Amino acid sequence: MSRCISIIIAALTLFLNGCAPSTTPTKVENESLLVLEALDLKERGEYVESISKFEDLFDKTQNRLYLKEVLKSSFSANLPIDPKYDDLLKELLNEGDIARSYTGWLLRQDRIEEAKTVMQELLEKEKNVKNLNILGSIYLYQKEYNLALKYFDAIYKEEPEENTLMMIVELLDTHLNRTNEAISYLQTHSRMQKCTKTICYKLIQIYGKTKNLDGLLSTYHRLYDEFKEDEYADRTVELMLFQKDTNSAIKFLNKTEHDPLLLMDIHASQKEFSKAFLVAKRAYEKSADLNFLGLMAIYEYEDAGRKEKKEMLDSVSKKFDTVSKGLEDPLFLNYYGYLLIEHDLDIEKGIDLVKRALLQEPDSPYYIDSLAWGYYKLGDCEKAMDIILTIMSKIDEPEVKEHYEIIKKCLEEKR
């Protein structure tokens, strides 16, 4: 049996078992077959032929179920209604399904005031969400925003659904210029239920428009708490740092362990190298990522003030040695190479490490300075000068200038 026939037979069953009409209808021969044919025509979209058969059935039986089908099909297909049914139609408008279908038909005919009247009369008899929604939508279409708000608010009180809430917010924020009330609706709903992405995004949109940074921060924070997505954590920290609330950013990053690199950068920017070291250590122990071991070495060295403490230098060198064997990161290679050169630990090895860094970033003025310093430490002041001269017009760094003056003095002494 085809799906189409199954649907028609199911509809026929509903018809034959439907509500009893107010008067006993007259039976006609082959009535069930005629109903089946009419339903089949309707299913195929042949509304005119289907309506004709139902009209014939109604005329013969006076069964209002058939008249309802005539009206519903006419409404759906936007077809004119025979005036002979006007009086019966007025009676049937007490029934919600007919009244709502008739309202849709009137709206398609651009008879808006009549449609509004039908729904207002129905609403007096049946105050439900469906009817409130239709009437509210009519007022919205007519740009009578205060009246539309009244009906959508009534719907929301009955059923506090998200879609209705968004309609209320749109009316208040966009059409009625009552943005604070829109925010209040969203905040209350999010507290009573939860801040879904739809609701939170709407809050973000409004807060962004009104430049409410505290509101933006709070909403992104809630989104992260709810969904644990990196994007929301990033926005949360960005807003904290934009507001110069570094302590809150540090607390958030420590608690969530969202971005250890960012947390290290914040600590390092405040010269809190011991704290940056601890964050790098925690990340390394958790991931065994050599990048974190390299950062541990840098922060340990910086925390000691770059002083020549044997125990510290041994510890830092050991970490860098492990990193340089497993990574070709130019930052770590140059840092380790410079450390070996600066503290006369192993100048030739330091130069080799710096050269490895320069293979990846040959134009880096910092790496070129390290190389020049290495040759100076070896006593080759001429080569050191040739190298450092290539960057003097490109960088304005006190340490580079200091190296240049020392190398220059070395050359003068030799001459």
N, C-alpha and C positions, 0 to 999 in steps of 0.2 A: 504493500500500500504506500502511495507517495505521501510525502510530508504535507503537500498542499491539501490532499483529500482528507488526511487525518485532522488537519486544522479545521476544515469545514465541518466535518462530522462532529468534532468537539463543540464547535459553535452551535450547531444544530441541537445538540444535547442540552446546551445551556438554554437555548430558546424554549425547547419543549418542557424544560423543568424550571422555567423562569417564574418571576412573581406573577401571581394571579391578577388579572385586570379587575377593574371595579365592577364591570358587568360581564355576564357570561358570554364569551364570544361564540360566534357561529362557526361550526366546523365545515370545511369544504373538502371535496374529494382530492386525494393525493396531496394534502397540505404539506406533509413532511417533505415530499419530493420537490414541491414548489419552493419551499424554504431553502432546501439544499441547493437548488439551481440559483436562487437569488444570492445566497452566500458565496457560491462559486464565482459568480460574476463580480461580486464585490472584491473577492480575494485576488482576482485577475486585474482589478482596477477599472473594470467596465461599470462605472458608477451609474450612468444614465439607465442602462438596461436593468441593473440591480434595483435601482429606485423604482422603476416602472413595475417590476414584479412585486416589490414590497407594497407599493401603493395598491396594486390589484388585490393582494392578500388582505390589506387593511380594509379596503372597500367592501370585500366579501365577508370578512369575519368581524370587523370592528375591534379587533385585538390590538390594543395600543402598543404592544411590543413591536408590531410591524411598522406602526407610525413612527416610533422612536428610531427604527432603522432607517426609515425614509429621511427623517430629519438629520440624523447623525451623518449619513452618507452625503446628504446635500451640503451640510456644514463642512465636511472633510474635503469635498471636491469643489467647494466654493460655487455651488450651483444654486439657482434661484429656487425659492420655496413656493409651492402652489398656494395662492391666497386662500383657497378653500380650507386650508389647515390652520389659518391664523388663530381662530378661537381655541382650537385644541392645543396649539403651541403655547398660548398664554397660560393654559392650565398646566401644561407639562413643565413650564419654567419654574415651577415649585420644586422640581427634582434637580438635584445638583448637577448630574452628568449632562442633562439636556441644557440647562442654563449655561454651563461652562462651554459646551460645544457651540451653542448659539452665540455666546459672547465672542468666541474666536471668529465665527462667521461674520459677525457685525464689524469686528475690527478689520477684517480683510476687505470689507466693503467701505472702509473708512467712515463708519458710523460710530464714532468713538463715544459720543455722549450717550447714545442708546445703549452701547455695551456697558458703559459705566453704570447706568441706571439699573440694568439687569443684574449686575454684580452687587450693587448696593442693596437691592431688594433681597437677593439671595443671601447676602451676608447677615441680614437681620434674622433670617431663618436658620442659617447654618454658618456659625462663626468657627471656621476651621482654617488651618494653614493654607490649604489649597486655594480657598476663596480670597483670603487676605493677600496672597501672593499675586493673584491675577489683578486685583484691584490696585494694589501697590504698583504693579508694573504699568498699568494704564496711566496712573498719575505720573510715573517716572517718564513715560513716553511723552506726556503733555508738558513735561518740565515743571510740574507742580511739585517741587522737591520736598517741601515741608509736609505735604499730605502723603507723598510716597514714603517719607521717613516714618510717619505715624504708623503706616500699615506694616512696613518691614520691622519696625520696632516691636509691634504686636506679635508678629511671627516669631521674632527672636525670643520673646518672653515665653512663648509656647514651646518652641523647640530651638534652643541656643546652638544652632548649627553654624559651622564656619562660613558657608556660602552666604547665609543671611547676614552674618556679621560683616563680611567684606562689602556687601551691598550698602549696609548702614554707614560703614567707614567711608566708602566712595562718595555717598551723598553728603556726609558731613564735611569731609576734607575738600573734595573737588567742587561740589555744587553749592554748598551753603557757607563755605568759608568758616567752618567751626572746627578747626583742626584739633584744638585741645580736647574737644569732646570725642573726636575720632580716636585720639590717643588713649583717652580714658576707657573707651569701649575695648580697645585692643588689649590694654594692660589688664583690665578686669578679667576678660575672657582667658588670657594667658595664665593668670593666677588661679582662676577657678578650675581650669582644665589643664592646658599646657601650651607652651609657645611652639606651635608647629612651625615648619619652615615658611608656610604661607603667611602666617600671622607675624612672625618675626621679620620676614622680608618687608612686609608692609610697614612695620614700625621703623625699620632701617631706612626705608624710602622717605618716610615723613620726617624722621630725625635728621636725615641728610639734608632734606629741603629746608628745614628750620635751623640747621647748624647746631643741633643739640648733641654735643660730643658725649656728654654723660649718658644720654639715652642710647646713643650708638654703642658705646662701650658696654653698657649693661646688657644690651640685646645680643651683641656678639658673644659676650661671656655666657649668657644663657644658652645660646645655640651650641657653643662648645660643650657645656655641661650636659646638654641633652643628646648631642649627636657625635661628640668626640672627633670631629673632622678638623684636619690641620688648617684648612682655610680660615675657620672661625678663630682658632688660636692665634694665627698670624695677625688677623685684624684686631684682636683683643690687645695683643702686645703693641702693635703699631700705634693704637689709640692711646695706650698708657704712656708710651714714650713721647708721642706728640704732645701730650699734656704734661710732659716732664715729670711724670710720676714713676720714676725709675724703681723705687722700692716695691711698688705694686707689681711692676713687670717682673722683677726678680722673684717675688713671692709666687706669682703665677707660674713662671717657668720652672721654678724649683718643685712646685707641687705637681705640675702636670708632666714634667720631664719632656715637654713638647719639642724644644729646639735647643739642645745643649750648646751648639755652636753660637747661637745668638746670646745665650746666657753668659758664655765665656766672653764674648765681645763686650757685653755691657760691663761686666766686672773689670775687664782689661781697660776699657775706656775710662774707668774711674780709678785706675791704678791699683785695683784690688786683685793683684796677681795670685795671692795665696788662695783666694776664693775661686778664681778662674781655674787654678790648678786642681782644686778639689772636684770641680764640675767635670774637667777633662778626665780625671782619674776615675770618677764614677762611670763616665761614658765608656772609657777604655775597658774597665773591668766587666762591663755589661756586654760590650760588642767585640772586644779584641781587635778593634780597628786601629791600625798603626797611625792613622792621622791624629787620633786622640793622644796617642803616646808622644807624637811629635809636639803637639800643643802642650802636653805636660812638661816636656823639656824646656820649651820656650818660657812658660810661665814660672817654672822653677828658677830659671836663670834670671828672668826679669825681677822676680820677687827678692832675689838676693842682691839686687842693685848692680848686677854684672861684676860683682867683686871677685877677686881671685881667691876663692875659698876652695881648697883642694877637694874636700869632701863633696861640695856642691858640684864642682866642675866634673869630678869623676861620675857622679850620679847623672848629670845632664848628658855627658859624653856617651855614657852607656846606653841611655835611651835613644839618643840620636844615631848611635851606631846600629842599633836594631832597626830603626826606621829607614836609614839610608840603604840597608841591605834588602829591604822589602818594598820600598817605594822610590819612585823617581820624581818626587814632588820638589820643584825648584825652590820653593820657600824653605823647606827643611834642609835641603842640600846646602843652600847658601848660608842659612843660619848656623848650621853645624860647621861649615867650612870657615866662616868668619870667626866663630868661637875658637876653633883650633889655631887660627892665625893670630888673633888678638892676644891670646894668652900663651902664645909660643908653645902650645902643646904638641902640635905636629903640623908645621907650616906647609910642607909639601902636600900632605894629605888634604889639608884645608884648601889649597889651590886646586887640587884635582876635583874636590867636591863642588867648588864654585864653578869650575869649567863645566861640570855636568849640569849645573843649573842653567848656565849660559847657553848650552845646546838647545834648551827648550825656550828660553827667553833671552835671545842674544842682545836685545836693545835695552835691557833693564839697567838703569843707571846705578841701582843699589848693588846689583851683582858685579857690575864693572868696577865699582868702587872697591868691593871686597877683593877682586882680583888684583887691582893696583896695590892695595894694602898688603896683600900676600907677597908680591914681588918686592915691595919696600922692605918687608920683614926679612926677606932673603938677602937684602943688601943691593938689589938690582934697581937702583933709584931711577936710572934712565928709562928702563922698561916700564916702571911704575908710573913715571911722568907721562910717557907716551899714551898709556892706557887711560889715566885719569883725565887728561886733557880732552878726551873725546866726549866727556859728559859735563864739563864745567859750565857750558852754555845752556845745558838742559835741566839742571837741577839746582835748587837753592836750599841746600841742606847743611846745617852747621857742621855735622860730623864729616861730610864730604869736603867742605871747605877746610876744616882742620887737617884732614889727611893731605889735602893738596899743599897746604903751607908747610907741613912736615916734610913731604916729599921734595918740595922746592928747596927747602933749607938743606936737605941731604945732598941735593945736586950741587948747591952752591959750596958746601963744605968740601965736596970731592974735587971741585974745580980749583 
